Amino acid sequence: MRTLVTLFKIGIGLALMGLIAVCVAVGVAMSSLPSFDQLKTSPNGQMVRVRAADGTILITLGPSYGEWLDFDRIPQPMKDAMVAVEDRRFYHHLGVDPIGIARSVEVRAKRGYWAQGGSTITQQLARNVFLNNSKTFGRKIREIILSLAIERKFSKDQILDLYLNKVYFGGGAYGIDAASRRFFGHGADRLSLAESAIIAGLVKAPSNYSPTADAQAAAGRAGVVIQTMEETGKITPAQAQAADVQHVRFAPEPHQNSVRYFTDWALAQLDTLIDDQTDPIDVWTTLDLAMQRAADAAIRKDAPANAQGALVAIDNDGAVRAMVGGKDYVASIYNRATQAMRQPGSAWKLFVYLAALEAGHKPSDSIVDEPVTIDGWSPRNSSRTYAGTIDLRTAFAFSINTVAAKLGQEVGFQTVADMARRFGINTPIDTSPSMVLGANDVRLIDMTRAFAEIESKGIAVTPYAIVKVTGPDNRILYQQPAHDPRVLVAPWVAAQMTDLLQTAVNTGTARAAQIGRPVAGKTGTTSSSKDGWFIGFSSGLTAGVWMGRDDAKPIPGLSGGHAPAHAFADFMSAAVANRPVAPFDTQVTLPQWQLEPDDEAYFGNQDDGADDSAGPTAPPGSFVDQDGMPLPAGQQPQAARPTRPARGQDGDPGTPPSDQQQPNAPLDQQWFDQATGRQRGR
């Protein structure tokens, strides 16, 4: 008997010591707890909001937070639903509910698994705000101590207020207001009974019961919440019957459209612009939503069904106004505007002619279109024939390959490569002779930048997406620096290059890019029509378009002068519609064979998409009908075949045919009239 009394006394002593230890621990925890106001403002993680140029939110990444709702602004059904389903004895325990724990253990014993949690709302708040979800004994003890401390420091209403505003509800939403806006499209102060039940049901398993993942599962779980509220007397049977959770209207899911190509590219730059942040930030970008919609529509409309397409538009200060990296972001997040490296075809001739102009050539200089062999490489024109003496303007407008090769040899292929480097091309450049026809891989955004630098009169343009980054209270964390006025080429060189580019649109391979106001640009088509390019500018905006297959297989009929040029025109017509018409510094001068006073002088031959330089086994060049549409392989126009073509075609190196024309034969005016569909004398 004496032994039992001794053990009892020891037990009482140990219990008192444990109680004292718990009280001390709770007291220490209470002293370390933040104030209610501090907890209201503390984030659960970093939120990043990306905004368009007009301030419209494009996407929200990371945890999202709605408005903090004070307790009296939270609808009563929302409070009752949460207490009923998560902790029906919330107002009667001290932070830890022994009865709830016992009930959880009983269910565990009956079913053989943990089907019902014993954690109170206070414990969940402690776990979510101060601890983690690791299932260890030490973490559970700390959770209990914190829960008791929270109950001593805050009122029940404050605890429930903190819980409803900070708990995670899935879909990146923390707090009932963020969840309400995420799932129903309105603030939590307007929640109905059915909507409150859906949100309350999310806490148990946010991923399983999220309306965005499974609307039926969310509604089913909400039905359980409604039933529990009725059982606990929070609502009447009539109210439970009226709560139609099956017909709650959910907010539509945001469309993952082409804007994500831009935001992915922009956000990747954040690490180099600002230090690590935990506070929510707003990223203000250059994206013009109207231009983005026009770019997306143009690629979807004009890119061939079996091909991909990309478009990027850059303002004259470097601001990227639109970016489309493919037809469907959901199907493929690969950004073909910034990541893909493809051969540019004759669009590369920009650098060849820039080097020639800087070396002293003028657009009006005469040059002979004739067979040429450089280190065993013999480029050819799509026509397999040569025009003889022409000027550089005509050679550029009709993308004559032999002339580009001669200019590259004259100025030096390394000089051409250096010019490309000067204009922002940072991919590897092979300086073998065929490089003048675009045999090196490049990125669309880099080529578009180079053309934008011509539009900017030879001044450097650095594409950028982020204007500024702001933190809480609109504090500026980053501001885009002023434009760098670094000169790449002399203004007169840029003006002469613009002359050539404008002529290509008005009379040459790029006629499909005309939009009723001054446009300058260049087509590009690679061997076997694997890639089609058009890059040009108008009214202070430069746009580049690429089309092709990701596996680089040929696409019959694809050429820079057709689908890409049409996409450029469709985009630019909308993009610059509200901008003033901006004439170029240099007035376009027509090719020498078109210097005559009739309106038709501005209409030349279209890019026909022929593979002009794939090698001696390549099929003959294709032709187009009077409407500019490609004819089937081997079929010629109804009119007699021209005997002396005056232009080349984009492509890779090849060898000239055996039936070459005499190099210095005079230009055949009859052929040009025939090729352009013009009849003289009418």
Order of alpha helices (4+ residues) and beta strands (2+ residues): alpha-alpha-beta-beta-beta-alpha-alpha-alpha-alpha-alpha-beta-alpha-alpha-alpha-alpha-alpha-alpha-alpha-beta-alpha-beta-beta-alpha-beta-beta-alpha-alpha-alpha-alpha-beta-beta-alpha-beta-beta-beta-alpha-alpha
